[in-house]
Amino acid sequence: MTGRVFDIKRYSIHDGPGIRTTVFLKGCPLRCAWCHNPESIAPEPELMHWPSRCVRCYACVEACPLKAISRDPGGAVVIDRARCDLCGRCAEACLSDALQVVGAEMSVDEVVREVEKDRLFFEQSGGGVTFSGGDPLAQPAFLEALLEACRGRGLHTAVDTAGSSPNGLPERIASRTDLILFDLKVMDAGRHLELTGVSNKPILDNLRKLAAGPAEVWVRIPLIAGVNDGDDNTAAAAAFLSTLGTVRHIGLLPYHAGGLEKAARIGRSGPFRRFESPSEERLAAVEAAFRRAGFEVHRGG
């Protein structure tokens, strides 16, 4: 069993309890205009280019068998992404890590071996492994196999999902993990469709089912100024979450613009927009509103 992984981050403290290792899987059904991991959306590998790292040795130009890389009159490296077949030879030849292929095929055993290197930190902090993305439910068979393997080794697991998945899949995943980190974006149906490309009706239905299931559920809200930090959205979210009964933990994740730079590096700037992080006053107001509704609120995961 193999799947596509685009990053593994160690010593994470915002993706569940304790110190965690977060494994990022490729693929996501949402197209959030504020996405902070745009390299996670497409299921296939992508070529990421850091112009600031380039030392203009042009080894990549020589290495590319399809002549998809050239230099412009000013000496900058230019990538013809329509011609590139992601063979990775340019990245192998690059002397400064200015080119990298994002998305590697890994087996379940390979991922678990990487995760187990941090077992001591998990045991000392009450942490574990978190599967994120993208949305890890976009690779369901691989995710299920990873969860089963981690459970067999006594590792605490969490799954970070936006909840836009076929009927029955979230519950199946929840039966194999200890914790669900559920990203709740926007409560208004029309606004949600406009900004993420998908309806929030099945997402809210899936959250209802997960809240009634065996895994603990934490809700995380990416908070974006002018999008979902207003009183109306906060009140609607608090009212909905209060009906679930079992969800008590809410994490507020203030927006940052780092995703825009990453989108430019993979040649996909078009779909993404610059937003603003909520002011300290707005963050405090949202926190207070959720606390008044009886929730435990944190900034971060």
Secondary structure as GFF3:
##gff-version 3
##sequence-region A 1 301
A	DSSP	beta_strand	2	12	.	.	.	ID=ss1
A	DSSP	beta_strand	20	25	.	.	.	ID=ss2
A	DSSP	three_ten_helix	38	40	.	.	.	ID=ss3
A	DSSP	beta_strand	46	49	.	.	.	ID=ss4
A	DSSP	three_ten_helix	51	53	.	.	.	ID=ss5
A	DSSP	alpha_helix	59	63	.	.	.	ID=ss6
A	DSSP	beta_strand	69	71	.	.	.	ID=ss7
A	DSSP	beta_strand	77	79	.	.	.	ID=ss8
A	DSSP	alpha_helix	89	93	.	.	.	ID=ss9
A	DSSP	beta_strand	99	102	.	.	.	ID=ss10
A	DSSP	beta_strand	104	107	.	.	.	ID=ss11
A	DSSP	alpha_helix	108	116	.	.	.	ID=ss12
A	DSSP	alpha_helix	119	125	.	.	.	ID=ss13
A	DSSP	beta_strand	128	132	.	.	.	ID=ss14
A	DSSP	three_ten_helix	136	138	.	.	.	ID=ss15
A	DSSP	alpha_helix	140	152	.	.	.	ID=ss16
A	DSSP	beta_strand	157	161	.	.	.	ID=ss17
A	DSSP	alpha_helix	169	174	.	.	.	ID=ss18
A	DSSP	beta_strand	179	183	.	.	.	ID=ss19
A	DSSP	alpha_helix	189	196	.	.	.	ID=ss20
A	DSSP	alpha_helix	201	211	.	.	.	ID=ss21
A	DSSP	beta_strand	216	223	.	.	.	ID=ss22
A	DSSP	alpha_helix	231	242	.	.	.	ID=ss23
A	DSSP	beta_strand	249	254	.	.	.	ID=ss24
A	DSSP	alpha_helix	258	265	.	.	.	ID=ss25
A	DSSP	alpha_helix	280	292	.	.	.	ID=ss26
A	DSSP	beta_strand	296	299	.	.	.	ID=ss27
###
